[in-house]
Each structure stands twice: as C-alpha cells, then as structure tokens.
C-alpha cells in the first residue's frame, strides 16, 4: 500500500525512479509532519512516510497536478499560439526570507527568466514597488508591474480601454519606449502621510517593519512577538480608518494598506495582455505562476478568459483557482528551463 502510494506521488510530481527518487522521498518524509504512532517493529526505518499527510497532498494533486509532470500535455495546446509569461516574485522566483530586503533570486533563476523573456513576452507582477523588483531581477527585456499592478512599465502601446490620464511615455535603460500606467496616482499624497504616521506609531513594537511599496504600504510582522500582534494590528486598523480611500489586506506575515480602487494583479495581467495586442485574441496562451493569495486574482482573470495556465507555487494543499502546481522556487526554475528549451526547439 505505502509503496504504491509513494510511487503514485512520484509519478504525479514528475520525478524519476532510482537514487534520485529515493533521496527525494526521504526529504519529503523528513519535511512532513511526523506521524505520532510508533514505528512497526518489523519496519525499523525511522523516516517512514506519514501516510495521512501524503494522502491529503495526493488528493490535492489530482485537482492541481504538477506542472512539471504535465509539461508535455500543457505545451501540446500551446503549439501555434503566442505564449505570454507572468511571474510573481517573492516565493516564486526567490524564497520567502525573514528580511524582505534579502529576497535575492539566484543567478541561475535570473538566467532562466532571461532565456524565457528572449522567446516570449514576460512580465513580473509583484506587491513590491516596481523599482525594488527591478533591483532584484535586473533584466531589461521584461515588463514590471509593482504595487500589485498599480505601477506598470509595459509595452509602448497605450491601452484605449484605460484612462489615458494614468498612462505616460517613458524610456527604459536601453532607450526603448515604454508606457507607464499608474491607476492609483491620485492616492500618492495620502500614502506619503500614512507612511510617516505608520513609522511613528509602529516604532514601539519590536520587529515591525514598514515597507514603502510606492502605491501600497506593507507592514511585515514576521519578527513581531505573538503577544504584540494584536496591538500592531489595532494600530494599523486605527490608522487606516482615518483614510477612507484605503483598505487593509493580508499576505504572508504581512499586512498591506492599499488604495480602494478596483485594481489587482488580475487587472494588471489583463492590461498587459491588451497592450501586447491580445485583448480579444484566441491565439494567445498566458501562463501565470505565483504563490500568494494576491495571485489568486490573476488566476481568476485567466479562468474568466478561458485561456492559459494558472500555476500555484505551494508544497501544501490549499484552496486555489490554479489549474496546476509547483512545490517551490526550485521547481519554478525547472519549469522555466523546460519552457525555454521547448520554445527553442519549437522555433527550429
């Protein structure tokens, strides 16, 4: 029973048999929650697989299969279509780290993203400010959407479906013309005031970190003591109540203050597709990879179009609108490398 279950898990995740298989399943076993029952005396191995945890994950994989093991199947429907790639940053291209300023992507990941961008239009949509994301990625041949898509540097074509007041021309570092779209421009004066107030009101709470993401404000509480969390949240809620044009959202160990406009990562994805000329095209296959609840808006946008592949990055079962899954940034790297190779072979 257990061997069949393990074999099924590996096939679902696209791993090969042999030594690599053994090493991988051992790492999964050690990372999973320990089984509290005593090991069988006839089976003395201490690192046995917790069946209940694996069953739950396997059941989830049936609904959200691995994008690695499903890669060939996915790319079959991509033939003859224009692939467009959208990527989250934190937790997708880089691991989640304790210090937000230390979320560096590896050189190998940067190379893979660069290779993908040479073949397909590629954009990074992040909750970080656009400038911060560019500072991490350092690639000029992709589009950047910061502040959950409220600050987009995209294709030069201005989108007629969107207010021209918030679109302006700009040049990238290579002198190429691009369009900057900032639908939350009118909120900037209030955001600056809130930043000053937040830094003062949270200064007495050890571990609280206020991050300026240009069109939204992030308050990280990963290092805040459990007993101080309630006070921190109360202070933030009290502040937000003074600014009726804003609301509070939650992410991974972070509270975010955002302008109350109908705009999210899904809207940013649709805006970029329009500026790329794919607003109503049936000849496009968008791929979006992300790990956070804010990425669900982009998954929803793809579902509403009935096109493309929303891919969740998660090693744990969770509610999601994604169709496929990848366990962590390491598997994201593998997927991007495969995607680039597939594109190169298709172009021959």
C-alpha positions in Angstrom: 0.0 0.0 0.0 2.7 2.5 1.1 4.9 1.7 -1.9 2.1 2.1 -4.3 1.2 5.5 -2.7 4.8 6.7 -2.9 5.1 5.6 -6.5 1.9 7.4 -7.4 3.2 10.5 -5.7 6.4 10.5 -7.7 4.7 9.9 -11.0 2.3 12.8 -10.2 5.2 15.1 -9.4 7.2 14.1 -12.5 10.2 12.6 -10.6 12.3 9.7 -12.0 13.0 6.4 -10.3 16.3 5.3 -8.9 18.6 7.0 -6.4 17.2 10.5 -7.1 13.7 9.1 -6.3 14.9 7.7 -3.0 16.6 10.8 -1.9 13.6 13.0 -2.9 11.1 10.9 -1.0 13.3 10.9 2.1 13.4 14.7 2.0 9.6 14.8 1.7 9.2 12.5 4.6 11.5 14.4 6.8 9.9 17.8 6.0 6.4 16.4 6.6 4.7 16.5 10.0 5.9 13.4 11.9 3.5 10.5 12.5 2.8 10.2 16.2 2.3 6.4 16.1 5.1 4.1 17.0 7.0 2.5 14.1 6.4 -1.1 13.3 9.0 -3.4 14.9 9.3 -5.2 11.6 10.0 -1.9 9.8 12.7 -0.2 11.9 13.3 2.7 9.4 12.7 5.9 11.5 11.9 8.2 8.5 8.8 6.5 7.3 6.3 8.4 5.2 3.3 9.9 7.1 0.5 8.3 5.1 -2.2 10.8 6.1 -0.2 13.8 5.0 0.7 12.2 1.7 -2.9 11.1 1.0 -4.1 14.7 1.5 -1.4 16.1 -0.8 -2.0 13.4 -3.4 -5.7 14.2 -3.4 -4.9 17.9 -3.9 -2.5 17.0 -6.7 -5.4 15.3 -8.6 -7.1 18.7 -8.8 -3.9 20.7 -9.2 -1.3 18.4 -10.9 2.3 19.1 -11.1 3.2 21.5 -14.0 6.4 19.5 -14.4 4.9 16.1 -14.9 2.1 17.7 -17.0 4.5 19.8 -19.1 4.2 18.0 -22.4 0.4 17.9 -22.1 0.3 21.6 -21.4 2.6 22.5 -24.3 0.6 20.5 -26.7 -2.1 23.1 -26.6 0.4 25.8 -26.8 1.6 24.9 -30.3 0.8 27.7 -32.8 -0.1 30.1 -30.1 1.7 33.1 -28.6 2.9 32.2 -25.1 2.9 35.1 -22.6 4.6 34.5 -19.2 3.6 36.3 -16.0 5.5 35.7 -12.8 5.2 36.7 -9.1 8.5 37.5 -7.4 8.6 36.6 -3.6 8.1 32.9 -3.0 8.1 32.3 -6.8 11.4 33.5 -8.2 13.0 33.9 -4.8 12.4 32.0 -1.5 10.5 33.6 1.3 13.1 35.1 3.7 13.0 36.7 7.1 14.4 40.0 5.8 12.3 41.4 2.9 15.4 43.3 1.7 17.3 40.0 1.4 14.9 38.2 -1.0 17.5 37.8 -3.7 17.0 35.5 -6.7 19.8 33.2 -7.7 21.9 33.8 -10.8 20.5 30.6 -12.3 16.9 31.8 -11.8 17.8 35.1 -13.4 19.3 33.3 -16.3 16.2 31.1 -16.8 13.9 34.1 -16.6 16.1 35.9 -19.2 16.0 32.9 -21.5 12.2 32.8 -21.3 12.0 36.5 -22.0 14.0 36.1 -25.2 11.3 33.8 -26.5 8.0 35.1 -25.0 6.7 38.4 -23.7 7.4 38.2 -20.0 6.2 40.3 -17.0 6.8 40.2 -13.3 3.7 41.3 -11.2 4.6 41.9 -7.6 3.4 43.6 -4.4 6.8 45.2 -4.2 7.4 48.6 -5.7 8.4 48.4 -9.3 11.8 49.8 -8.6 12.6 47.3 -5.9 11.6 44.4 -8.1 13.8 45.6 -10.9 16.6 46.0 -8.4 16.3 42.3 -7.6 15.7 41.0 -11.1 18.0 43.3 -13.1 16.7 42.3 -16.5 15.8 44.9 -19.1 13.9 42.7 -21.6 10.8 42.1 -19.4 7.9 44.2 -18.2 7.5 45.1 -14.5 4.3 45.7 -12.6 4.8 46.8 -9.0 2.4 47.6 -6.1 0.1 44.7 -7.0 -0.1 46.1 -10.6 -0.7 49.7 -9.7 2.6 50.8 -11.2 3.2 49.1 -14.6 6.0 49.7 -17.0 4.7 47.8 -20.1 4.7 47.9 -23.9 4.8 51.2 -25.7 1.2 50.9 -27.0 -1.3 52.8 -24.8 -4.4 50.8 -24.0 -7.5 52.5 -25.3 -9.7 50.7 -22.7 -8.0 52.5 -19.8 -7.9 56.1 -18.7 -5.2 58.0 -20.7 -4.7 60.3 -17.7 -2.8 57.5 -15.9 -0.7 56.4 -18.9 2.6 58.2 -19.8 5.6 57.5 -22.0 8.9 56.5 -20.6 12.3 55.1 -21.8 14.0 52.0 -20.3 17.7 51.8 -19.7 18.3 50.8 -23.3 16.4 53.8 -24.7 13.3 51.7 -25.7 10.0 53.5 -25.4 7.6 52.0 -22.9 4.3 53.1 -21.3 3.9 53.6 -17.6 0.4 53.0 -16.2 -0.3 54.2 -12.6 -4.1 54.0 -11.9 -3.6 55.0 -8.3 -1.7 58.2 -8.9 -4.2 60.3 -7.1 -3.5 58.5 -3.8 0.2 59.3 -3.6 -0.1 62.3 -1.2 -2.2 60.3 1.3 0.2 57.4 1.1 3.2 59.6 2.0 1.3 60.9 5.0 0.4 57.4 6.1 4.0 56.2 5.8 5.2 58.9 8.2 2.4 58.1 10.7 3.0 54.3 10.4 6.7 54.6 11.1 6.0 56.6 14.2 3.1 54.5 15.5 4.8 51.1 15.0 8.2 52.2 16.2 7.4 50.9 19.8 6.7 47.4 18.5 9.9 45.4 18.2 10.2 43.5 14.9 7.6 45.5 13.0 8.9 46.6 9.6 7.2 49.2 7.4 8.0 48.9 3.7 7.2 51.7 1.2 6.0 50.0 -2.0 5.1 53.2 -3.7 1.3 52.7 -4.2 0.8 50.5 -1.2 2.4 50.1 2.2 3.5 46.8 3.7 3.9 46.2 7.4 5.9 43.0 8.0 5.4 41.2 11.3 7.5 38.0 10.8 9.7 39.1 13.7 7.0 40.5 16.0 6.3 38.7 19.2 3.0 36.8 19.3 1.7 38.9 22.2 2.3 42.1 20.3 0.5 41.1 17.1 -2.9 42.2 18.4 -1.6 45.7 19.3 0.2 46.1 16.0 -3.0 45.2 14.0 -5.1 47.5 16.1 -2.7 50.4 15.5 -2.8 49.8 11.7 -6.6 49.5 11.6 -7.0 52.7 13.6 -4.7 54.5 11.1 -6.5 53.1 8.0 -9.9 54.2 9.5 -8.7 57.8 9.2 -8.2 57.4 5.4 -11.5 56.3 3.9 -9.9 55.8 0.5 -7.8 52.8 1.7 -8.3 49.3 2.9 -6.3 46.6 4.7 -5.3 43.2 3.1 -3.2 40.3 4.3 -0.4 38.3 2.8 2.3 36.0 4.2 3.3 37.5 7.5 2.4 41.0 6.2 -0.4 43.5 6.4 -0.8 45.7 3.4 -2.6 49.1 3.1 -3.9 49.7 -0.4 -5.9 52.3 -2.2 -9.6 51.3 -2.5 -9.7 51.1 -6.3 -10.8 48.1 -8.4 -7.3 47.1 -9.3 -5.3 44.0 -8.5 -2.8 41.6 -10.2 -5.6 40.2 -12.4 -6.4 43.6 -13.7 -2.6 44.2 -14.3 -2.5 40.9 -16.3 -5.4 42.0 -18.5 -3.9 45.4 -19.0 -0.6 43.9 -20.2 -2.4 41.5 -22.5 -4.2 44.3 -24.1 -1.1 46.4 -24.6 0.6 43.4 -26.1 -2.3 43.1 -28.6 -4.0 40.1 -27.1 -7.1 41.7 -25.6 -9.6 39.6 -27.5 -7.2 37.1 -29.2 -7.8 33.4 -29.2 -4.2 32.9 -30.4 -2.6 33.5 -27.0 -1.7 31.2 -24.1 -0.9 33.1 -20.9 1.0 31.4 -18.1 0.9 32.9 -14.6 3.0 31.5 -11.8 2.5 32.8 -8.2 2.4 31.6 -4.6 0.4 34.2 -2.7 -3.3 34.8 -2.1 -2.9 38.0 -4.1 -2.0 35.9 -7.1 -5.5 34.3 -7.0 -6.8 37.5 -8.7 -4.6 36.7 -11.7 -5.7 33.1 -11.6 -9.3 34.3 -11.6 -8.6 36.6 -14.6 -7.2 33.6 -16.6 -10.2 31.5 -15.7 -12.6 34.2 -16.8 -10.8 34.4 -20.2 -10.9 30.6 -20.5 -7.3 30.7 -21.6 -3.9 29.8 -20.3 -2.4 28.1 -17.2 -2.6 29.5 -13.7 0.1 27.7 -11.6 0.2 27.9 -7.8 3.6 27.5 -6.0 2.9 25.6 -2.8 4.1 22.5 -1.1 0.9 22.3 1.0 -2.7 21.6 -0.1 -4.6 24.9 -0.2 -7.7 26.4 -1.7 -6.8 27.9 -5.1 -8.1 28.7 -8.5 -4.9 27.5 -10.1 -5.1 24.6 -12.5 -1.5 23.3 -11.9 1.1 23.4 -9.1 4.8 23.6 -8.4 6.2 22.9 -5.0 8.7 25.7 -4.6 11.0 28.1 -6.4 13.3 25.2 -7.3 10.5 23.6 -9.3 9.7 27.0 -10.8 13.3 27.1 -12.0 12.9 23.7 -13.6 9.7 24.7 -15.3 11.2 27.9 -16.7 14.2 26.0 -18.0 11.9 23.5 -19.7 9.8 26.3 -21.1 12.8 28.0 -22.7 14.0 24.7 -24.2 10.6 23.9 -25.6 10.5 27.4 -27.2 13.9 26.9 -28.7 13.0 23.5 -30.2 9.7 24.8 -31.5 11.5 27.6 -33.3 13.7 25.2 -35.2 
